[in-house]
Amino acid sequence: MTELIYLQDTYLSTLEARAQELICDDFGKALVLDKTIFYPQGGGQPSDSGEIVCDKFVFEVSKVRLTNDGLVMHYGEFSSGGWVEGLAVELKIDAVKRLVHAKVHSAGHLLDCAVSSLGLNQLSPTKGFHFPEGPYVEYEGILEDSSSWIAPLEKKINELVLQDLEIQGYLLSAEQAANQGVWAPEGKSARVVSFDGFQGCGCGGTHVSSTKEIGELIIRKIKVKKGVTRIAYALK
């Protein structure tokens, strides 16, 4: 299994690791390392990009995936040199893109907090799309007169931003996760993310450290269809 260092520090953009394997499959060439700061796409959040470098090669990482047995696959191409197993390498992620992804992801969780604060208990979050292009959160349940809730939700979520709430994440053992009812996909560490004053939830994505870092948000639209309410948001 690959050690998931990105779970420990969102802001870490470089790391020393060791190259273990080059795998070629239907998706292309992928490097496997003993540890990584590259976030693999999942949970509605896009993967990191960047490069893996050493004195023998430069490998440009364009997409990252996590296998069911816990290996992080860094897909891309060699821009110089070629594969040598066992070398010490340096990982460099696109730090600007990482921060944008973390802000968008944290904003989606903060939307849950705003929904809860307004007493919309008929809505239960089911999934989120936290890509910078058109993010949203879907809830099981119907929000009646949905358009009238756009302004109150936007007001509430920005109030929470300005409160500068601390965002914390902590890892759970398999036993702890089972006891707390926290689910994690096979191969991923179980992790809980919580906003100060709100109940935590299982999440394996990257987050900023406080809500004020997210910045001002807008609620783009609310759509209700077949018992599902989708709330679309955006960073301003």
N, C-alpha and C positions, 0 to 999 in steps of 0.2 A: 504493500500500500504506500501511496505517496503521502508524506506529512503535509497537512494543509496549513501553511503558515499564514495565509491570508485571513484565516479565522481569528488570528491573534492581533493583527494590526492592519487596519484599513489603509493607513498612510505609508506603509513600508513599500517603497517602489523598486528597491534593489535587494538582491540576496545572493549569497554564495551557496551553490548546491553541487551535486555530482550527477553527471550523465550516466544513466544505467542502460538504456536500450533505445534503439531506433526501430520503430514499427511502421510498416507500410500496409495500409488496408484500403478499403473502398473510399475512405475519406481523404487519403493522401499520406504524406509522411508525418510521423508524430514522434517527438522525443519524450521519453519517460525519465524522470529525475527522482532522486530520493526525497525531495521536498520542493515546495513551490509557493510562490506568491501570486501566481496567475489564477484568477477566478475562473472556474469552468462554468459555462452557461448552464443555468438551471434555476428553478424557483422563480421564473419570470424575469431574471436578470441576465443581461448579455455577458459574454465572456470578456476577459481582458485581452489585449494585444500588446506586442512589444518584441523583445528579442532575447535570445540566449547566446552568449558570446564566450569565447575562450581564445587561446592563441592558435587553435587549429581550425576554428570555423566561426561563422556568424549565421545564426538560424533565426529567420524572421517569423514570429508567431502571429498567426492571423485568427485562429480560433482555438478554443480549449474545451475539452470534454472530460467528464468523469465516468469511468467504467463501473459496472456493478461490483467488481472486486476491488474497487478503491484506488485504481491507477488514474492519475491525471495525464491525459493525452494532450501534448502541446503540438498542434498541427501547424504546418507552415512549410517553408522552403529554405534551403541554404543559399544565402546571398554571397558567401565566399567559403572556401574550404569544403570539408566533408566530414562525415561521421567518424568519431573515434570514441570508443567505449571507455567509461571509467574516469574521464577527465573532470577536473574541477571547472565549473562554469559559473558565469555571472548572469543572473536573471535581471532584466530591466523591463518593467511594465510601463505602458503609457499612463503616467500619473494623472494627467489632465482628464483623460477618459475615465479612469478609475474613480476620480472624485465625482464626476458627473453621474456615473452609475450609482455610486453610494448615496448621493443626494436624492436621486429619483427613487431609489429603493426605500430609503428612510421616509421619504414623503408618502409613499404608499402605505407604510405602517402607521404613519401619523394620521392619515385619513381614517384608519380604523379607530384611532383614539378620538378623533373629532366626531365620528358617527356615534361612538359610545357616549361622549360627553353631551350630545344632544338628545340622548335617550331613545335613539332609534333601535331599540332592542329587537325589533322584528327582522333586522338585517344581520346575517351571519356571514363573515368573510369566507370565501371559498378559494379564490385564486386571484393572482395579480399579474399584470403585464408591466414590468418596470423598465422597459426600454425607453430611451430618451424620446423616441418618436411615438407619440400617442399613448402614454401610460394610463392605466386604469386599474381599478380593483372591482371584482365582481362579488356580489353578496347574494346569498340565498334569501329570498324574501322580497316582498313588494313594498316599494316606497310610493304611497299614494301622493298624487299631485306633485310629482317629482321635480318639475321645473321650479316650483316655489321653494325648494330646499337648496338650490344652488347658492344663493346669497348667504343664508345662514351657515352652510357648511364652509364656504370660503372664509367667512368672518371668523368662525371658530378655529379652523385649522391654522390661520395666520396668527390668531391669539396664542395658540400653542407654540408656534414658531418663536414668537417674541418672548415667551416664558423661558426660553433657553433650557428646555428640559434635557437632562442627561440621558444618553442612550447607552445602555450597557448590554454586553453579550457574554455569556459564560457557557462553557462546555459541560456536558453531562456524560457520565458513564452509561453503558447500556442499561445497567440496573436502575440508575437514577432516572433515565429517560422513561423506562417502562413504568416506574412508580409514579411519575408525574404526568404520564399520558402524552409524552412528547414523541412524535414520530419523526424519523429521519430516513431518507432513502438508503438502501444498502450501500455501504462503502463510504457514507458520509458520517462525520461526527454529529452527534445530537447536540444541539445548541439552542439556548433560549435567548431571545433579544427582548429587552424591556425598556420602556420609556418611563422616566421617573413619575410615579403616581399612577401608573397604569399597569394592568396585568400583562405579563410577558407571554410570548408565544414562540414556538419552535421556528427557527430560521437559520439557513446556512449561508446567507448572502453577506455582502459588505454594507456597512453603515457608517455614517459620520458619527462624531462623538456627542453632538448636541443638536437640538432642533434649530437653533439659530443659524447653524451652518447651512441649513437647507435653503434659506432665503424665502422670499415671498412666493406664494402659490396661488394659482387660479383653479377653480372648478370649471372645466370646459363644458361638460354636459352630463346629464343623468338620463340613462335609458333603462326602461323596464320592459322585459319581455319574457314570457313563459316562466314566471315565478322568480326571475333573476333580475337584480338591479345592478347595473354597471355604472360606476361613477368614474368619469374621465377627469384627469387633472394634468397640470403642467407646471414646471418651474417658470417663474416670470423673468 
